[in-house]
Amino acid sequence: MNRSLAVLYGGVSYTAFLGVFLYAIAFVAGVGVPKHIDNGALAPWSTALAIDIALLGLFAVQHSGMARPAFKRWWMRFVPSAIERSTFVLVSSLVLALLFWLWRPLPQTIWHVDAALARGGLWGISLSGWLLVLTSSFTINHFELFGLRQVWWHARGRTAKDEPFVIRAMYRIVRHPLMLGFLIAFWVTPDMTVGHLLFAAVVTGYIVVAVRFLEERDLVAVHGDTYRDYQRRVPMLLPGRKRG
């Protein structure tokens, strides 16, 4: 693939991710954007529930399916390896954008916190979850995770090499701090509605199942006993637990 075109493609894909990531913060918080988790076109309760579950299921299937090694081996028969990760990032971003666009609110209140100090504290904790997501991505390799490293190496006429398994920062406390950050961001809120609860519950179930039975299996296949020892020593998602 043309090197300049690959870099441009990687940059566009990363920009799409960045826009969707920032929108996701406002979407879940329910502030600052015209369409968020608790507003938009209303639909009958059963219809809204079916649409929202279908959208979440579509993202789960796309995200986990495209991340599997078997799919990557097949996919790279058609997509150059230099832009494989960027393509994954772009498609994931588009699927999330579709979820934001078509999401149907279920605005019935489950809890609402009035006290200004308590609301501020909960917003602060939720924001710390998003910051944990971002900092964890840089701890492992943010630019490789989102495809920029691969297209940059391709532009230089080199092939990106796999980095050794190294445990840093929050990865010494839980094996998946990035996912823990999402859980904090989704669950800690001063305003919980039925729609927000559905979103948080389904995504939590997806994270636990995908990490435990898909991602960790792939990591063991790549790193072998090194990762098995890491599993024995460090909990998966919840600090303080001995086993994930």
Secondary structure, 3 states (H helix, E strand, C coil): CCHHHHHHHHHHHHHHHHHHHHHHHHHHHCCCCCCCCCCCCCCCHHHHHHHHHHHHHHHHHHHHHHHCHHHHHHHCCCCCHHHHHHHHHHHHHHHHHHHHHHCCCCCCEEEECCCHHHHHHHHHHHHHHHHHHHHHHHHHCHHHHCCHHHHHHHHCCCCCCCCCCCCCHHHHCCCCHHHHHHHHHHHCCCEEEHHHHHHHHHHHHHHHHHHHHHHHHHHHHHHCHHHHHHHHHCCCCCCCCCCC
